[in-house]
Amino acid sequence: MRRHLLFVYLVLLGALVVLLTMDRVERSNGRRRYRATKPRFNVEVVSSPHEEYAPSTVTPEEGNLCIPWRKIVFIKTHKTASTTTNTIIQRYGYLKNLTFILPRWSHIFNEKEHFTSRQVFRSTRWLAEGEQQPEFDIMAGHFRYNRPEVHRLIPNAMYITILRDPVKRFESAFGYYEVAKQLGLGRKENPLDTFMKYPNRFMRKDMNMKFQLRNGMMFSLGFEEQYYGDESMIESKIEQLANELDLVMLSEYYDESLLLLKDLLCWDFEDIHYIPKGYRSERLRNPMSPELRGRIQSWNKADAMLYDHFNRTFWKRVEAYGPSFEEDLAYFRHRQEEFVNECIDPQKLRTIQGKEDALVLRENASMLCRVSYYRVFTFITDLKLKALEEDNPDSPRLKTLREEGVENLGLGKRFYNAKEINISQTVQ
């Protein structure tokens, strides 16, 4: 009888330990892996003509266990802090050995045409030569959004993008792409103001990055230029995107956006640490009066409507996160400051193409710092190089890729020493 009671007592004690474990929040390392309550996000998916591509689930869960999401699509917009965000996602996949969809040429897909699988690195293998299509995990970069084609390559993915106030984004694009220089407006007191007085006159067909000089965010998200003046078509496109995208980040609230990203994908705080990828040179900035802002807003009407919609829904997502949002945000910002101090030399800056000032790594920076410092091109070049090395170490394309340069990767010993994560075995 006593043995029987002892057995019952031990079973009950074990059950209590399990329940306490399931309800714990690991504050020491910032991990929130187990939940005894339902997910914070409980977003109702509105029925629409685009229901086939409606957001997956808001949080990937099996019972109460939160599982990190592997399938991720990041639609990179221009001049929105998207490069920093892109490298956060690339770093995650890189360190976790996930499989990437890479662009066939350079470090971007075809930005002017809607995405197709023919823009993918080595796609001829399964399109023409009959090989089985690989199972991809991540697509992150500049491409023109085409949901059916992307869905075919990465089914059941989380779709994420980032937006910025359209007036600020346009001013940034105008300066960064040196439009004044292209149009011979460099001697004007305010080239941006001159351009916005007669924008249609200046929009020449041969202008570099022309597609980003009116409603650039909507263009990247697949909207057609002929409908820029059609408010009903703009609203229809925004409704489509609202039903297809799992998270729309805002660059003005970048840390808040990353906290929502972490929660959506069931990541850890260290997964969203970042090193900003550049600050635009002062010489490429233009002053803006209230009148000029108004003209830019009108010229970019589709982008303005897009931003207004997702600015409203963003704060609903923050509210749905729950009462711990501000506490978690303060905790993340503290850890982020520590991470940047650990990685970056505060006494140095470097200039990139004369357009932006970039931070500089400390000489003794850890491998995690170095991987976090890589730009989009660095990741893509190295991933392509690895794929070719696996196929044929003597491939002539290897020489070309090596000549293009893989910044600071150290192709001999590529290990993240702190956790012994091998970052040289990414599968293609």
Contacts in CASP RR format, 6 or more apart in sequence:
PFRMAT RR
TARGET T0000
AUTHOR 0000-0000-0000
METHOD contacts of the structure
MODEL  1
MRRHLLFVYLVLLGALVVLLTMDRVERSNGRRRYRATKPRFNVEVVSSPH
EEYAPSTVTPEEGNLCIPWRKIVFIKTHKTASTTTNTIIQRYGYLKNLTF
ILPRWSHIFNEKEHFTSRQVFRSTRWLAEGEQQPEFDIMAGHFRYNRPEV
HRLIPNAMYITILRDPVKRFESAFGYYEVAKQLGLGRKENPLDTFMKYPN
RFMRKDMNMKFQLRNGMMFSLGFEEQYYGDESMIESKIEQLANELDLVML
SEYYDESLLLLKDLLCWDFEDIHYIPKGYRSERLRNPMSPELRGRIQSWN
KADAMLYDHFNRTFWKRVEAYGPSFEEDLAYFRHRQEEFVNECIDPQKLR
TIQGKEDALVLRENASMLCRVSYYRVFTFITDLKLKALEEDNPDSPRLKT
LREEGVENLGLGKRFYNAKEINISQTVQ
19 36 0 8 1.000
21 34 0 8 1.000
22 34 0 8 1.000
22 35 0 8 1.000
22 36 0 8 1.000
22 64 0 8 1.000
23 34 0 8 1.000
23 35 0 8 1.000
23 36 0 8 1.000
24 34 0 8 1.000
25 32 0 8 1.000
25 34 0 8 1.000
26 32 0 8 1.000
26 33 0 8 1.000
29 268 0 8 1.000
29 269 0 8 1.000
29 270 0 8 1.000
30 268 0 8 1.000
30 269 0 8 1.000
30 331 0 8 1.000
30 335 0 8 1.000
31 268 0 8 1.000
31 269 0 8 1.000
32 66 0 8 1.000
33 65 0 8 1.000
33 66 0 8 1.000
33 266 0 8 1.000
34 64 0 8 1.000
34 65 0 8 1.000
34 66 0 8 1.000
35 61 0 8 1.000
35 64 0 8 1.000
35 66 0 8 1.000
36 64 0 8 1.000
39 58 0 8 1.000
39 59 0 8 1.000
39 61 0 8 1.000
39 66 0 8 1.000
40 59 0 8 1.000
40 263 0 8 1.000
40 320 0 8 1.000
40 321 0 8 1.000
40 322 0 8 1.000
41 58 0 8 1.000
41 59 0 8 1.000
41 263 0 8 1.000
41 264 0 8 1.000
41 317 0 8 1.000
41 320 0 8 1.000
41 321 0 8 1.000
42 58 0 8 1.000
42 320 0 8 1.000
43 55 0 8 1.000
43 58 0 8 1.000
43 317 0 8 1.000
43 320 0 8 1.000
45 51 0 8 1.000
45 54 0 8 1.000
45 55 0 8 1.000
45 243 0 8 1.000
46 242 0 8 1.000
46 243 0 8 1.000
48 54 0 8 1.000
48 239 0 8 1.000
48 240 0 8 1.000
48 243 0 8 1.000
49 240 0 8 1.000
50 147 0 8 1.000
50 240 0 8 1.000
50 243 0 8 1.000
50 244 0 8 1.000
51 243 0 8 1.000
53 147 0 8 1.000
53 148 0 8 1.000
53 151 0 8 1.000
53 243 0 8 1.000
53 244 0 8 1.000
54 243 0 8 1.000
54 244 0 8 1.000
55 158 0 8 1.000
55 159 0 8 1.000
55 243 0 8 1.000
55 244 0 8 1.000
55 245 0 8 1.000
55 246 0 8 1.000
56 156 0 8 1.000
56 157 0 8 1.000
56 158 0 8 1.000
56 246 0 8 1.000
58 246 0 8 1.000
58 264 0 8 1.000
59 66 0 8 1.000
59 263 0 8 1.000
59 264 0 8 1.000
59 266 0 8 1.000
60 66 0 8 1.000
60 67 0 8 1.000
60 68 0 8 1.000
60 69 0 8 1.000
60 265 0 8 1.000
60 266 0 8 1.000
61 67 0 8 1.000
66 266 0 8 1.000
67 266 0 8 1.000
68 265 0 8 1.000
68 266 0 8 1.000
68 267 0 8 1.000
69 158 0 8 1.000
69 264 0 8 1.000
69 265 0 8 1.000
69 266 0 8 1.000
70 96 0 8 1.000
70 98 0 8 1.000
70 137 0 8 1.000
71 137 0 8 1.000
71 138 0 8 1.000
71 154 0 8 1.000
71 155 0 8 1.000
71 156 0 8 1.000
71 157 0 8 1.000
71 158 0 8 1.000
72 89 0 8 1.000
72 92 0 8 1.000
72 137 0 8 1.000
72 138 0 8 1.000
72 139 0 8 1.000
72 140 0 8 1.000
72 157 0 8 1.000
72 158 0 8 1.000
72 160 0 8 1.000
72 265 0 8 1.000
73 138 0 8 1.000
73 139 0 8 1.000
73 140 0 8 1.000
73 150 0 8 1.000
73 154 0 8 1.000
73 157 0 8 1.000
73 158 0 8 1.000
73 159 0 8 1.000
73 160 0 8 1.000
74 85 0 8 1.000
74 86 0 8 1.000
74 89 0 8 1.000
74 138 0 8 1.000
74 139 0 8 1.000
74 140 0 8 1.000
74 141 0 8 1.000
74 160 0 8 1.000
74 161 0 8 1.000
75 141 0 8 1.000
75 143 0 8 1.000
75 145 0 8 1.000
75 159 0 8 1.000
75 160 0 8 1.000
75 161 0 8 1.000
75 220 0 8 1.000
75 221 0 8 1.000
76 82 0 8 1.000
76 83 0 8 1.000
76 85 0 8 1.000
76 86 0 8 1.000
76 140 0 8 1.000
76 141 0 8 1.000
76 142 0 8 1.000
76 143 0 8 1.000
76 161 0 8 1.000
76 220 0 8 1.000
77 161 0 8 1.000
77 162 0 8 1.000
77 163 0 8 1.000
77 164 0 8 1.000
77 216 0 8 1.000
77 217 0 8 1.000
77 220 0 8 1.000
77 221 0 8 1.000
78 142 0 8 1.000
78 169 0 8 1.000
78 173 0 8 1.000
78 209 0 8 1.000
78 212 0 8 1.000
78 216 0 8 1.000
78 217 0 8 1.000
78 220 0 8 1.000
79 164 0 8 1.000
79 169 0 8 1.000
79 172 0 8 1.000
79 173 0 8 1.000
79 176 0 8 1.000
79 212 0 8 1.000
80 162 0 8 1.000
80 163 0 8 1.000
80 164 0 8 1.000
80 169 0 8 1.000
80 217 0 8 1.000
80 251 0 8 1.000
81 162 0 8 1.000
81 164 0 8 1.000
81 251 0 8 1.000
81 254 0 8 1.000
82 141 0 8 1.000
82 162 0 8 1.000
83 277 0 8 1.000
83 278 0 8 1.000
83 375 0 8 1.000
83 376 0 8 1.000
84 274 0 8 1.000
84 275 0 8 1.000
84 276 0 8 1.000
84 277 0 8 1.000
85 162 0 8 1.000
85 249 0 8 1.000
85 274 0 8 1.000
86 140 0 8 1.000
86 141 0 8 1.000
86 376 0 8 1.000
87 274 0 8 1.000
87 277 0 8 1.000
87 372 0 8 1.000
87 374 0 8 1.000
87 375 0 8 1.000
87 376 0 8 1.000
87 379 0 8 1.000
88 258 0 8 1.000
88 271 0 8 1.000
88 272 0 8 1.000
88 274 0 8 1.000
89 138 0 8 1.000
89 140 0 8 1.000
89 160 0 8 1.000
90 100 0 8 1.000
90 138 0 8 1.000
90 140 0 8 1.000
90 374 0 8 1.000
90 376 0 8 1.000
90 379 0 8 1.000
91 371 0 8 1.000
91 372 0 8 1.000
91 374 0 8 1.000
91 379 0 8 1.000
92 98 0 8 1.000
92 138 0 8 1.000
92 267 0 8 1.000
92 271 0 8 1.000
93 100 0 8 1.000
93 137 0 8 1.000
93 138 0 8 1.000
93 426 0 8 1.000
94 371 0 8 1.000
94 379 0 8 1.000
94 383 0 8 1.000
94 423 0 8 1.000
94 426 0 8 1.000
95 371 0 8 1.000
95 416 0 8 1.000
95 421 0 8 1.000
95 423 0 8 1.000
97 422 0 8 1.000
97 425 0 8 1.000
97 426 0 8 1.000
97 427 0 8 1.000
98 137 0 8 1.000
98 138 0 8 1.000
98 426 0 8 1.000
99 134 0 8 1.000
99 135 0 8 1.000
99 136 0 8 1.000
99 137 0 8 1.000
99 138 0 8 1.000
99 426 0 8 1.000
99 427 0 8 1.000
99 428 0 8 1.000
100 136 0 8 1.000
100 137 0 8 1.000
100 138 0 8 1.000
100 139 0 8 1.000
100 140 0 8 1.000
100 383 0 8 1.000
100 426 0 8 1.000
100 428 0 8 1.000
101 120 0 8 1.000
101 121 0 8 1.000
101 136 0 8 1.000
101 138 0 8 1.000
101 139 0 8 1.000
101 153 0 8 1.000
101 154 0 8 1.000
102 120 0 8 1.000
102 121 0 8 1.000
102 380 0 8 1.000
102 383 0 8 1.000
102 384 0 8 1.000
102 387 0 8 1.000
102 428 0 8 1.000
103 109 0 8 1.000
103 119 0 8 1.000
103 120 0 8 1.000
103 121 0 8 1.000
103 141 0 8 1.000
103 143 0 8 1.000
103 380 0 8 1.000
104 118 0 8 1.000
104 119 0 8 1.000
104 120 0 8 1.000
104 121 0 8 1.000
104 122 0 8 1.000
104 123 0 8 1.000
105 119 0 8 1.000
106 377 0 8 1.000
107 376 0 8 1.000
107 377 0 8 1.000
107 380 0 8 1.000
107 381 0 8 1.000
108 141 0 8 1.000
108 142 0 8 1.000
108 143 0 8 1.000
109 115 0 8 1.000
109 119 0 8 1.000
109 120 0 8 1.000
109 141 0 8 1.000
109 142 0 8 1.000
109 143 0 8 1.000
109 144 0 8 1.000
110 119 0 8 1.000
110 143 0 8 1.000
110 144 0 8 1.000
111 142 0 8 1.000
111 143 0 8 1.000
111 144 0 8 1.000
111 211 0 8 1.000
111 220 0 8 1.000
112 144 0 8 1.000
112 211 0 8 1.000
113 144 0 8 1.000
114 144 0 8 1.000
114 145 0 8 1.000
114 146 0 8 1.000
114 149 0 8 1.000
114 222 0 8 1.000
115 143 0 8 1.000
115 144 0 8 1.000
115 145 0 8 1.000
115 146 0 8 1.000
115 149 0 8 1.000
115 150 0 8 1.000
116 146 0 8 1.000
116 149 0 8 1.000
117 123 0 8 1.000
117 127 0 8 1.000
117 149 0 8 1.000
117 152 0 8 1.000
117 153 0 8 1.000
118 127 0 8 1.000
119 143 0 8 1.000
120 153 0 8 1.000
121 384 0 8 1.000
121 387 0 8 1.000
122 387 0 8 1.000
122 428 0 8 1.000
125 131 0 8 1.000
126 132 0 8 1.000
126 133 0 8 1.000
126 134 0 8 1.000
133 153 0 8 1.000
134 428 0 8 1.000
136 153 0 8 1.000
136 154 0 8 1.000
137 154 0 8 1.000
138 154 0 8 1.000
139 150 0 8 1.000
139 153 0 8 1.000
139 154 0 8 1.000
139 157 0 8 1.000
141 376 0 8 1.000
142 220 0 8 1.000
144 219 0 8 1.000
144 220 0 8 1.000
144 222 0 8 1.000
145 220 0 8 1.000
145 221 0 8 1.000
145 222 0 8 1.000
146 222 0 8 1.000
147 159 0 8 1.000
147 244 0 8 1.000
150 157 0 8 1.000
151 157 0 8 1.000
158 246 0 8 1.000
158 247 0 8 1.000
158 264 0 8 1.000
158 265 0 8 1.000
159 244 0 8 1.000
159 245 0 8 1.000
159 246 0 8 1.000
159 247 0 8 1.000
160 245 0 8 1.000
160 246 0 8 1.000
160 247 0 8 1.000
160 248 0 8 1.000
160 249 0 8 1.000
160 261 0 8 1.000
160 264 0 8 1.000
161 221 0 8 1.000
161 245 0 8 1.000
161 247 0 8 1.000
161 248 0 8 1.000
161 249 0 8 1.000
162 248 0 8 1.000
162 249 0 8 1.000
162 250 0 8 1.000
162 251 0 8 1.000
162 257 0 8 1.000
163 217 0 8 1.000
163 248 0 8 1.000
163 249 0 8 1.000
163 250 0 8 1.000
163 251 0 8 1.000
163 306 0 8 1.000
163 307 0 8 1.000
163 310 0 8 1.000
164 172 0 8 1.000
164 217 0 8 1.000
164 250 0 8 1.000
164 251 0 8 1.000
164 252 0 8 1.000
164 307 0 8 1.000
165 252 0 8 1.000
165 307 0 8 1.000
166 215 0 8 1.000
166 217 0 8 1.000
166 296 0 8 1.000
166 297 0 8 1.000
166 300 0 8 1.000
166 303 0 8 1.000
166 304 0 8 1.000
166 306 0 8 1.000
166 307 0 8 1.000
167 288 0 8 1.000
167 293 0 8 1.000
167 294 0 8 1.000
167 296 0 8 1.000
167 297 0 8 1.000
167 300 0 8 1.000
169 216 0 8 1.000
169 217 0 8 1.000
169 303 0 8 1.000
170 213 0 8 1.000
170 296 0 8 1.000
170 299 0 8 1.000
170 300 0 8 1.000
170 303 0 8 1.000
171 192 0 8 1.000
171 285 0 8 1.000
171 286 0 8 1.000
171 288 0 8 1.000
171 296 0 8 1.000
172 280 0 8 1.000
173 179 0 8 1.000
173 209 0 8 1.000
173 212 0 8 1.000
173 213 0 8 1.000
173 216 0 8 1.000
174 180 0 8 1.000
174 191 0 8 1.000
174 192 0 8 1.000
174 195 0 8 1.000
174 213 0 8 1.000
174 286 0 8 1.000
175 192 0 8 1.000
175 280 0 8 1.000
175 284 0 8 1.000
175 285 0 8 1.000
175 286 0 8 1.000
176 280 0 8 1.000
176 284 0 8 1.000
176 355 0 8 1.000
176 356 0 8 1.000
177 208 0 8 1.000
177 209 0 8 1.000
177 212 0 8 1.000
177 213 0 8 1.000
178 284 0 8 1.000
178 355 0 8 1.000
179 185 0 8 1.000
179 191 0 8 1.000
179 195 0 8 1.000
179 207 0 8 1.000
179 213 0 8 1.000
180 186 0 8 1.000
180 188 0 8 1.000
180 191 0 8 1.000
180 192 0 8 1.000
180 195 0 8 1.000
182 207 0 8 1.000
182 208 0 8 1.000
183 191 0 8 1.000
183 195 0 8 1.000
183 202 0 8 1.000
183 204 0 8 1.000
183 207 0 8 1.000
185 191 0 8 1.000
185 194 0 8 1.000
185 195 0 8 1.000
188 194 0 8 1.000
190 286 0 8 1.000
190 287 0 8 1.000
190 292 0 8 1.000
191 286 0 8 1.000
192 286 0 8 1.000
192 288 0 8 1.000
192 292 0 8 1.000
193 286 0 8 1.000
193 289 0 8 1.000
193 292 0 8 1.000
195 202 0 8 1.000
196 292 0 8 1.000
196 295 0 8 1.000
196 296 0 8 1.000
196 299 0 8 1.000
197 295 0 8 1.000
199 213 0 8 1.000
199 214 0 8 1.000
199 299 0 8 1.000
203 210 0 8 1.000
203 213 0 8 1.000
203 214 0 8 1.000
204 210 0 8 1.000
207 213 0 8 1.000
211 219 0 8 1.000
211 225 0 8 1.000
212 219 0 8 1.000
214 225 0 8 1.000
214 228 0 8 1.000
214 299 0 8 1.000
214 300 0 8 1.000
215 223 0 8 1.000
215 225 0 8 1.000
215 228 0 8 1.000
215 300 0 8 1.000
215 301 0 8 1.000
215 302 0 8 1.000
215 303 0 8 1.000
216 300 0 8 1.000
216 303 0 8 1.000
217 303 0 8 1.000
217 306 0 8 1.000
217 307 0 8 1.000
218 228 0 8 1.000
218 234 0 8 1.000
218 237 0 8 1.000
218 302 0 8 1.000
218 303 0 8 1.000
218 306 0 8 1.000
219 225 0 8 1.000
221 237 0 8 1.000
221 241 0 8 1.000
221 306 0 8 1.000
222 237 0 8 1.000
223 234 0 8 1.000
223 237 0 8 1.000
223 302 0 8 1.000
227 233 0 8 1.000
227 234 0 8 1.000
227 237 0 8 1.000
227 302 0 8 1.000
228 234 0 8 1.000
228 301 0 8 1.000
228 302 0 8 1.000
229 301 0 8 1.000
229 302 0 8 1.000
231 301 0 8 1.000
231 305 0 8 1.000
234 301 0 8 1.000
234 302 0 8 1.000
234 305 0 8 1.000
234 306 0 8 1.000
235 305 0 8 1.000
237 302 0 8 1.000
238 305 0 8 1.000
238 306 0 8 1.000
238 309 0 8 1.000
241 248 0 8 1.000
241 306 0 8 1.000
242 309 0 8 1.000
242 310 0 8 1.000
242 313 0 8 1.000
246 264 0 8 1.000
247 257 0 8 1.000
247 260 0 8 1.000
247 261 0 8 1.000
247 264 0 8 1.000
247 317 0 8 1.000
248 310 0 8 1.000
248 313 0 8 1.000
248 314 0 8 1.000
249 257 0 8 1.000
249 258 0 8 1.000
249 260 0 8 1.000
249 261 0 8 1.000
250 256 0 8 1.000
250 257 0 8 1.000
250 310 0 8 1.000
250 311 0 8 1.000
250 314 0 8 1.000
251 257 0 8 1.000
253 314 0 8 1.000
255 329 0 8 1.000
255 332 0 8 1.000
255 333 0 8 1.000
255 336 0 8 1.000
256 318 0 8 1.000
256 329 0 8 1.000
257 314 0 8 1.000
258 272 0 8 1.000
258 274 0 8 1.000
258 332 0 8 1.000
259 272 0 8 1.000
259 321 0 8 1.000
259 325 0 8 1.000
259 328 0 8 1.000
259 329 0 8 1.000
259 332 0 8 1.000
260 317 0 8 1.000
260 318 0 8 1.000
260 321 0 8 1.000
261 267 0 8 1.000
261 272 0 8 1.000
262 268 0 8 1.000
262 269 0 8 1.000
262 271 0 8 1.000
262 272 0 8 1.000
262 332 0 8 1.000
263 321 0 8 1.000
265 271 0 8 1.000
269 331 0 8 1.000
269 332 0 8 1.000
269 335 0 8 1.000
270 335 0 8 1.000
272 332 0 8 1.000
273 335 0 8 1.000
273 336 0 8 1.000
273 339 0 8 1.000
273 372 0 8 1.000
274 336 0 8 1.000
274 372 0 8 1.000
275 340 0 8 1.000
275 343 0 8 1.000
275 344 0 8 1.000
275 359 0 8 1.000
275 369 0 8 1.000
275 372 0 8 1.000
275 373 0 8 1.000
276 359 0 8 1.000
277 358 0 8 1.000
277 375 0 8 1.000
278 352 0 8 1.000
278 356 0 8 1.000
278 357 0 8 1.000
278 358 0 8 1.000
278 359 0 8 1.000
279 356 0 8 1.000
279 357 0 8 1.000
279 358 0 8 1.000
280 355 0 8 1.000
280 356 0 8 1.000
281 351 0 8 1.000
281 354 0 8 1.000
281 355 0 8 1.000
281 356 0 8 1.000
281 357 0 8 1.000
284 355 0 8 1.000
288 296 0 8 1.000
297 304 0 8 1.000
318 325 0 8 1.000
339 372 0 8 1.000
342 362 0 8 1.000
342 365 0 8 1.000
342 366 0 8 1.000
342 369 0 8 1.000
343 361 0 8 1.000
343 362 0 8 1.000
343 365 0 8 1.000
343 366 0 8 1.000
343 369 0 8 1.000
343 372 0 8 1.000
343 373 0 8 1.000
344 359 0 8 1.000
344 360 0 8 1.000
344 361 0 8 1.000
344 362 0 8 1.000
345 359 0 8 1.000
345 360 0 8 1.000
345 361 0 8 1.000
345 362 0 8 1.000
345 363 0 8 1.000
348 359 0 8 1.000
348 360 0 8 1.000
349 357 0 8 1.000
349 358 0 8 1.000
349 359 0 8 1.000
349 360 0 8 1.000
350 357 0 8 1.000
350 358 0 8 1.000
350 360 0 8 1.000
351 357 0 8 1.000
351 358 0 8 1.000
352 358 0 8 1.000
359 373 0 8 1.000
361 369 0 8 1.000
361 370 0 8 1.000
361 373 0 8 1.000
362 369 0 8 1.000
365 373 0 8 1.000
366 417 0 8 1.000
366 418 0 8 1.000
367 415 0 8 1.000
367 416 0 8 1.000
367 417 0 8 1.000
367 418 0 8 1.000
367 423 0 8 1.000
368 416 0 8 1.000
368 418 0 8 1.000
370 408 0 8 1.000
371 416 0 8 1.000
371 423 0 8 1.000
373 408 0 8 1.000
374 407 0 8 1.000
374 408 0 8 1.000
374 409 0 8 1.000
375 407 0 8 1.000
378 406 0 8 1.000
378 407 0 8 1.000
378 408 0 8 1.000
378 409 0 8 1.000
381 401 0 8 1.000
381 404 0 8 1.000
381 405 0 8 1.000
381 406 0 8 1.000
382 406 0 8 1.000
382 409 0 8 1.000
383 426 0 8 1.000
383 428 0 8 1.000
384 401 0 8 1.000
385 398 0 8 1.000
385 401 0 8 1.000
385 402 0 8 1.000
385 406 0 8 1.000
385 411 0 8 1.000
386 424 0 8 1.000
386 426 0 8 1.000
386 428 0 8 1.000
387 428 0 8 1.000
388 395 0 8 1.000
388 397 0 8 1.000
388 398 0 8 1.000
388 401 0 8 1.000
389 398 0 8 1.000
390 428 0 8 1.000
414 422 0 8 1.000
414 423 0 8 1.000
414 424 0 8 1.000
415 421 0 8 1.000
415 422 0 8 1.000
415 423 0 8 1.000
415 424 0 8 1.000
416 422 0 8 1.000
416 423 0 8 1.000
END
